[in-house]
Amino acid sequence: MIAAKNLVIGYGNSLRCDDGVGVRVAEMVADWHLPKVRSLAVTQLTPELAQDLAGVDSIIFVDACQAVDTDTVEVCALKPLATTQLHSHFGDPRALLSLTLAIYGKCPQAWWVIIPATNFQLGESLSSLAKKGIALALIQIRAILNGNCQTMTTATDIKYNSCTK
C-alpha cells in the first residue's frame, strides 16, 4: 500500500442540512480513488487527527460557513495559530495545525476550503447554494492536489469566529 501524501478532511454535521457539505465533499474525494490521497469525513476536528496530519505533506480542510455577503467558495492557505491550547475539538483547523506542530515538530502545507451555506436546520437536504458550492469546492480541491491552486485569501484574512452556523 502506498502511503498517502495528501489528506482531505471534510467536517460537519450531515444531519444539519448544509452543515454536512464538508463530509459530502470528503466522501466524493474518496470516490476518486486517487493514489497518495486519503480522505476523511468527520463530524468535528479532534486532537486525535494530529497524528494523521503529521504523516502527510499536505492537508485540505473542507467546511461549511453561513453565507453572509458572498456565495463564493473560499480557498485559504493556512498556517498554525500561535497558541497550542488543548481543546476536545476545534472549530478552526489552524488550532489543529498548531497541535500537530507542538506534538510532532512538523506541520503539513494546509488549505481551508470554505463552502457557503444557508440551511442549518435538522435534515439531510442541501440548499442550491450548498450544491453549487460542493461542485466548485471539488474543482478547487482537484487543483490543489494537482499543484495548480491559487488561494483566494490567506489565513490572516479569515475571521472564523464571524462565521456562524
Salt bridges, closest charged atoms under 4 A:
ASP19 OD1 - LYS165 NZ 2.94
ASP52 OD1 - ARG38 NH1 2.77
ASP57 OD2 - LYS5 NZ 3.66
ASP63 OD1 - LYS165 NZ 3.00
ASP71 OD2 - LYS132 NZ 3.77
ASP92 OD2 - ARG94 NH2 2.56
